[in-house]
Amino acid sequence: MLSIDVGTSGVRAALFDDRGVEKISTQARRRSDGALLDLGEFDPDALVNEVITTIDEVLASPLGAAPIDFIAISTFWHSLVGVDTRGYATTPLLSWADTRAAEIAKKLRASFDEAEIHARTGCRFHASYWPAKLRWLRSEWPERFAATAKWLGFGEYLCLRLFGETAAGVSLASATGLFNQRACDWDWDFIRALEISPDTLPTIDDTNRPKLLEGFGRRWPALAEARLAVVAGDGATNNIGAGCTTKNDVALMIGTSGAMRVVFKGDPPEKLAPALWSYRATRTRVAVGGALSDGGGLIQWLRASLNVETTDLGSEPDAHGLTILPFWSGERSTGWSPEARGVIFGLRQETQPAEIVRATLEAIAYRFASIARALEITAVGAPGARIVATGNALRSSRAWIQIIADVLGRPVTLGTTAEASIRGAALLALEAVGKIAAIEDVSVPTAEVFQPGVFQPDVFQPDMARHARYREGLARQEELYARLFG
């Protein structure tokens, strides 16, 4: 199995055996900076070239010469690109981080019953989803809009370039805002109401197993007979790769952005909390959770902007007198406010840069606490559920994991799978082609975590005295949010 993971910050690939065990110790990784045109906007062909070069690198390993049976792809949710009748891009690739359609999203709230659409599609009206993006494109780029024959996500665009196919899988289609979560098909009533031509949407088909186009078969002899097994959203694959595949396991991921998700077999929740989204991992598995636009990327920005090089951010909880709203990139969960902006409140002359960074770590943890509360209300992610921390931002900051545990008042386990999404895609593909009976049958070990002076196997235990202090900080954050953004 060749598994490929395309993120907004890089492309990765690795080889797995038929039990989901990674067979090369180092993965090929390439930064996608060359594909980044602007914040939230990518050159789709440059990103495809990054994928091609990454495959070149991973197949150059000793194991890369052996025949490979299947290909699995994980890629970011919510992206959008137009193509003309020849398959050439008519627009840049717009990612979830492109917020230019925020005002359009507000207008959608005035034109439709958002609660009803949220219940059907699992998506609120927001700039990250297709309804607002398509209306913005029609308004701002009418010539490009008119030249577009099909609207695709990056997963479909990549498959068009590599396999000559544009069919969308359920997983990627489910996170567009145009997909009916219960029917597992496009929400045609909503699409007609939006005046979107049905012919411009890709067919939803998870059963097709195309081979690579002939030119790529010659370029990669090991892949000449390989078939595409699955294309899935990276949020779902991250949960699966981390072993979080039931309501008893919640994945908390922080990379450039952040998310807290539950993946489980069954139907979407009967009543979905307004703070949450609901997508599909597969036709039989649901993904429910909340997403933060700012995570590790905001901490990197602060460290660079404030010239903070020390890792000593202090140990006392909420001791800086600051209240921060971490919305530098706008807000998704929990309020989905198009007006939300980053706020640092309470600055004094004696405030130190390191205190601002620590306060931001705590502020992001508060947002996860709000998502966790919504998951409990929705009857997924129960109070006793295990929380598994994933993502490179957390693997490099154990202090942040401890802050999150203290804020949540719940143990947090550090997952051992460094690149959970790439493994999750491989497991989904192995299940799809019958190599394993179910992804739940493949266990995922957890890490042994050391805290200062204390050995804690597998888990960061919360300090409940700190939790009480953090509850005050969370209350201040919620009050400031309400005053500013309603």
C-alpha angles and dihedrals in degrees: 000000000000109000121193127191119193114193132173089252100042151337124254134182135182141169122244134186124232092275095055096258115144109239102195120060096215125045124216108249130184129180113234094212091120089060095050110101099170138336104307094002127099138181099243095205093050088052090050088052089053088055092049092050091047090054089049089055098047092047089052088070118098091258092049093081095064118093113271119210105195144020125214124192130197119184140164120284127238100030121143134196131163124224130192127228090280093052096253119140115259094184138026116264107269114207131198088268093066103101100176091110093060095110090048089054089055090052090051088058088057093049102043140036097258094193091056093047090046090053091051102038101026089231134105121218102274140143091249094067131076101249093064094036094052093049090048091050092049090051101040103030104030095159093052090044091052091048092055118104097175136021113216140174118231091262091059092042091052090049090050090055097042103031106017090240131116102184112134123227120229092248097059095037091052092065098053099085090240098081126099104226095204099042092043089222138091113295094245096183091056092043091054091047089053089051092237113154108242089217090066094063122084121248113259108234129150095172102070114103104189125181124230118275112271095256092056091045088059092044092051109032091179088062098042092109098028119123129208107253105178144351113199142166115267093233092062094042091049091057093046094047090051092051094250101135104132138054087260092068125061120190116214109192130185120181121129086326129014142238142177114206145171120204119192143153115262140047130325116273115281089229118027118201112240090239094062141069127214123209136158128259089187135339089278101036128069128205117206126177151094132275133212120207090207123056130119091351090065092050090051090049092050094047091051095042095046094037091234109165100159121096090208102102095159128257105239113104119240091348099137101076092234132129114198132190103201098210103122088134095037129262133288113159129051108016100012088213116172089201096055115120135173114278133187107190126183102034116167133182090257094051110122125214091239089057090055090052093048091046089053092051088053092045092055089048088054089056089054089051089056091049091048089053091051091049090054091049089051090051095244123105095030120210090260095049118123114250115214118196117216137165134079094263090062096041088060095045117050089167088064092053090053091050090052092049091050093047093048093041087223135104115265121206121208111226117225097215104099093194103031096168095059092050092044091055090051092051093048090051094048089052092047093054095042100251091124126026095226137349089237088067092066111077125216117209122222130225130259107237127201122207122192107288093348132087112216116178110221100337148074106222118213122244102226094201088058089044089060090051091048092052087064090051091050091051090052091050092051092047092051091048091051092049094050105033107015 
